[in-house]
Amino acid sequence: MKTERTKSEWAKIVKDYWKSGLTKAEYSRAHGINEKSLGSHVRKAESKRHQEKRTAEEWLVLIEEQQASGMSQATWCKEYGINSDAMNSAKTRMRSKSNKPPEPKWIELNPVKKSEPELPKKEEICWGIKIRGGGIEIEVNSNYSVEKLTSLIERLVKQ
């Protein structure tokens, strides 16, 4: 005859099993419990026990790290010991709290005032650089700071 147990009964059984020091097979035989059922409830309890409560900001950092990693969510979560379902729930919560699209990340550039174009003197003519990729085009002259250009490209890559 199959015995239906409540959640609270299973919680007590699992706690008793943990305290017993017995294997699942030994505990199941000693208490007349199906070993597979015990194993299932133990796994559920362990999963709940190991889940951490994270703030929205902590989840946002984890989500951004996973997306920047280039790994699938399942692979990344497994490697870092994070529950993939919990991450999906966090994403859903964040979307439902804010139905508006995320604010774009802007990069501040110092605009050059356009005035009457002056023709450069022959000795001032110098070649610049043009970079295209990912729907973005950057064009700078050779006097543009290498540090500024490097910083700009690094910020664009991170996005």
Backbone hydrogen bonds, N-H to C=O, Kabsch-Sander energy under -0.5 kcal/mol:
donor,donor_aa,acceptor,acceptor_aa,energy
4,E,2,K,-0.6
5,R,3,T,-0.5
10,W,6,T,-2.4
11,A,7,K,-2.5
12,K,8,S,-2.0
13,I,9,E,-2.3
14,V,10,W,-2.9
15,K,11,A,-2.2
16,D,12,K,-2.4
17,Y,13,I,-2.7
18,W,14,V,-2.5
19,K,15,K,-2.1
20,S,16,D,-1.7
21,G,17,Y,-1.0
27,Y,23,T,-2.8
28,S,24,K,-2.8
29,R,25,A,-2.4
30,A,26,E,-2.4
31,H,27,Y,-1.7
32,G,28,S,-0.9
32,G,29,R,-0.5
33,I,28,S,-2.3
38,L,34,N,-2.4
39,G,35,E,-2.7
40,S,36,K,-2.4
41,H,37,S,-2.4
42,V,38,L,-2.6
43,R,39,G,-2.5
44,K,40,S,-2.1
45,A,41,H,-2.3
46,E,42,V,-2.8
47,S,43,R,-2.4
48,K,44,K,-2.3
49,R,45,A,-2.5
50,H,46,E,-1.8
51,Q,47,S,-0.9
54,R,52,E,-0.7
59,W,55,T,-2.4
60,L,56,A,-2.4
61,V,57,E,-2.1
62,L,58,E,-2.2
63,I,59,W,-3.0
64,E,60,L,-2.5
65,E,61,V,-2.4
66,Q,62,L,-2.4
67,Q,63,I,-2.5
68,A,64,E,-2.3
69,S,65,E,-1.2
70,G,66,Q,-0.7
70,G,67,Q,-0.6
71,M,66,Q,-0.5
76,W,72,S,-2.7
77,C,73,Q,-2.9
78,K,74,A,-2.1
79,E,75,T,-2.3
80,Y,76,W,-2.1
81,G,77,C,-0.7
81,G,78,K,-0.7
82,I,77,C,-2.7
87,M,83,N,-1.8
88,N,84,S,-2.3
89,S,85,D,-2.4
90,A,86,A,-2.2
91,K,87,M,-2.4
92,T,88,N,-2.4
93,R,89,S,-2.7
94,M,90,A,-2.4
95,R,91,K,-2.3
96,S,92,T,-2.6
97,K,93,R,-2.0
98,S,94,M,-1.3
106,W,104,P,-0.8
108,E,106,W,-0.5
113,K,111,P,-0.5
115,S,113,K,-0.7
124,E,121,K,-1.7
125,I,121,K,-0.8
125,I,122,K,-0.8
129,I,140,V,-3.2
131,I,138,I,-3.6
133,G,136,I,-2.3
136,I,133,G,-1.6
138,I,131,I,-3.2
140,V,129,I,-2.6
144,Y,141,N,-1.9
149,L,145,S,-2.3
150,T,146,V,-2.7
151,S,147,E,-2.5
152,L,148,K,-2.5
153,I,149,L,-2.5
154,E,150,T,-2.5
155,R,151,S,-2.3
156,L,152,L,-2.1
157,V,153,I,-2.4
158,K,154,E,-2.0
159,Q,155,R,-1.0
